[in-house]
């Protein structure tokens, strides 16, 4: 980084570290206040979230949808402070706030010694997932997109790797991913965002047609690594780290159908997470942007 970028990075890190050190009641109160301002000012994302939620939950009234949208904004307000709070976590105190569920699912997947693909989404307190995976002493890697703003990219990279987790930039990552899986390690991949028709396949998600990335299915078909859905969700003042049962790989003999079926099954798992914690998903993302041709 350039010298001025290092200065900006230091300011960002110090600011987030300070916010994260505030008492939890302060962080939550400030987060909710910011969320209310954000909700009122950001009409574009508010309307998009309302449209998405009304499409997925047609049984809900307009009042219920608006209330849920505000809860979504409030969740992301809390997430902002939790990123700073995560800088204060370490190997000794992280489980003071965390309850694991389904660790046996992850253990069984590792015992196959073909690597593990952890599929997750932008749901819950996902920013601390790499640190939590490192705590359970299972070698893990997370795929991420680099940011154009170098100081912010450096901050998130430091926040995600400070407890030992390894981050792999998405660009030119195929060889590294295969290498890590061949070593029997895990790869965490976020699969819940919109994909274009070239890189995606048509599936059914949350009751609506959507395009999803082919990447995880192609990777699983090529390596036979176990696929395990995972997330960290906020429950009151604590957090739950959940590992769902492995999703068995389906082979039909038709390569395109294999991609579609397995991609559908992986996104079914994401749907289970979203329906369990609807207020903690990124409804402001235009998930259904790519339309059926």
N, C-alpha and C positions, 0 to 999 in steps of 0.2 A: 504493500500500500504506500501511497505517497504520504509525506509527512502530515499534510493537512487532513488526510483521511484518518491517520492514526489518532490525531487530536479529536476528531469527531467521534471515532470509535470509543475513545476513552470517556468522552462526555456521555455517550449513549449508555455505556456499561455502568458508569457511576450513577446515572439517573435511575436506570432500571434496578440496580442493586439497592439503592436507597428506598425506592417504592416497595420493593419486595421485603424490606426489613420492617415495614410498618406493621402494627398489630393487625390481625386478620379482620377485626371488626372495622377498622379504619379502611383497609383495602376494599372490603365489600361495600361499605358506605360510599366511598369515592367512586368505585366502579359503577354503582347503580346511578349515581348522580350524572356521571359522564354518559352512561347509556341512555338516560332520559334526554339529554341534550342531543346526542347523536341521533336518537330515534326521531326527534322532532325536526332536525335539520336535514337529515339525509333521506330525502323523499325517494330518490331513485332506488336505493337498496331496500327501503321500507316497502315500497310498492312491489318490487320483485319478490321479496320474501312473502308478502301477502298473497301474491299470485301463485307462487309455488305451493304454499301451504293449503290454499283453497282448492287447488287442483288435486293434491294428494289426500286431503281430508274433506271431501265434499259434504260430509255429515255435520261439520262444525259450522256454527253461525258466524256472521261477520264479527261479532263482538268477541267470540272465542278465538277467531283467527288473529284479530288485532292484539288480544292479550298474549297469545302465544308468540307473536312476532316481537312484542316488547320483551318477553322472557328470553328470546334469542339474542336480542341486542344486549340485554343484561348479562347473559352468559359470556358474550364476547368482550364485554367490558371487564368482567372478572378475569377472563383469560389474559388480558393485557397486564394486569397486576400479578397474575400467577407466573408469567414469564420472569418477572423480577424476583418473585418468591423462590422460583426454581434455582436461582443463583445461590441461595442460602442452604439448599439441600446438600447433604453429603451421605457417605456410605453408612454413617451411624444413625442419622435421624430420618432418613427418607421413609422408612417403614413405620414411623410414628404417625404418619398421615395416610398410609396406604394399606388397603386390604386386598390381597390377591384372591382371585377366583379362577378355578380351572387350570392351575399350574400342572396338574397331571396330564392335561391335553397337550401342553407344550413339551413336557418331559417325554411322553410317548413318541411325539414327532421327532425329537432329537435322537432318540434311540435308534431310529431307522438309518441314521448316519448318511443321509443323502442331502442334508441341509434343510432349512425350514424357510418358507416364504410366509412372512407375517403380513396379512392384508388388513388394512385399516382405512380410516377416512378422517376428514377434518371434523372430528366430533369429540366431545369431551375435552379433557385437558391434555391434548395430544402432544403439546410441546415438551412435556416432561417424560414422554414415553421412552426415548433413548436412555435417559438416566435410570429409569426404573428397570429396563431390561438389563442394563449393566449390573444393577444391584443383585439380580438373581444369578449372576455368574454364568450366564450362557452367552457365548460370543455373538455379538449382534452388529448389524450394519443397517443404516437407514438411507434410502435414496432421497435426494432433495434437489430442488431447483436452485441454482445460484441466483443471486440478486444483482441487478445492475449497479445499485448503490453500494459500493464496496464497504464503507464503514458498517452499514446495517447487516450486510452479508457476513462480515467478520464477527459481528456481535452474536448473531444466531448460531454461527458455526461454533463459537466458543461456548455459548450457553448449552448447546446440545452435546458437546464432546467433553466437557470439563470433568465428568465422572468416568470417562473412559470409553464411551460409545464411539463408534466409527461412522462417519458420514461419507457417502459416495455421491458426487455430483452426477446428475442424470445424464448429462452430455457425455457420449463415448463411454458409457458405463457397462456395456454388455460383458466385456471380457472380465472386468473386475467382479461383477455379480456372479458369473459362472465360477470364477476362482474361489470366491468366498463360500458358495454352496458346495463346491467339491471338497472344501475343508470341513464341511459339516456345520458351518455357521448359519446364522439367520440373516435374512434380508427383509426389512420392513418397507412396504410399498403402500402409498396412498392411492386408492383406486376409485374414489368417489366423485371425481370431476368429469365434466363433459369432455368427450373425445370427438374428433372429426371423422368423416366417413372413411378416410384413408387409414388412419391408425386405430379406428374403433370398429366394433361390431354391434349390431342392433340387438338390444335386450329389452326386457320389461323391468322397470325399476320404480318402486313405490306406486304401482298401478298404472304407469305410463310408459310409452315407448321412449327409449333413450339409447344413446351411443356410449359405449364404455370401452376403455382401452383394451386392446388385445394382449398387451405386454405380459401381464401375470400368467395368462393361460399359455402363451407361447413359451414362457420361461419354465413353467411347471411341466409342460409336455416334453420339453427338451431335456430337463434334468431329473424329472420325477421327484423333485423336492416336495416335502409335505407342505400343504397349505393350511395355515391356522389363522382364523380371524382374531384380532386383538384390539382392545381399546382401553383407555383410562377415562373413567367418567367421574364427575363430581357428584357425591351424595351427601348433602348437608355440609358438614365441616370436614369430611374425609373424602378420600378418593378410592375408587375401586378399579383395580387392574384386572381385566377379564380376558381369559383365553378360551375361546369357544372350541368345540371339537374339530378335529381335522376334517377338511372337505376332500373326500376321496376323488382321485383323478379319474375322469371318464374318457375312454377311448372307443370310438365307434368304427374306426377304419376310414372315416371321411375327415380329412384335416380341417376343413372349414367348419364342419359341424362340431368337431372336437373343440375348436376355439370358441364357438358360440355357446355351446352347452356349458363348458367350464367357466367362461366369463359370466354367464347367467348365474351359475351357482355361487360364484364369489360375490357377486353383487347382491344376491339374496341374503348373504350373511351381513353385508353392510346395511341392508334394509332392516334386518332384525335389530341392529344397533340403533338405527335412527328412530325406529318406532318405540324402542325402549326408552330412549332419551331424546325426544323430538326437539326439546328446547336447546339442546347442546350441539346441533348440527349447523352447518353453514348454509342456511336457506337463502342467503343473499347472493349465492353463486348461481349463475344461470345454467343449472345442471341439465336442462332439457333444451338447450339452445340448438343443437344439431337435430334437424328434423328428418324423419323417414323420407327417403328418396322415392 
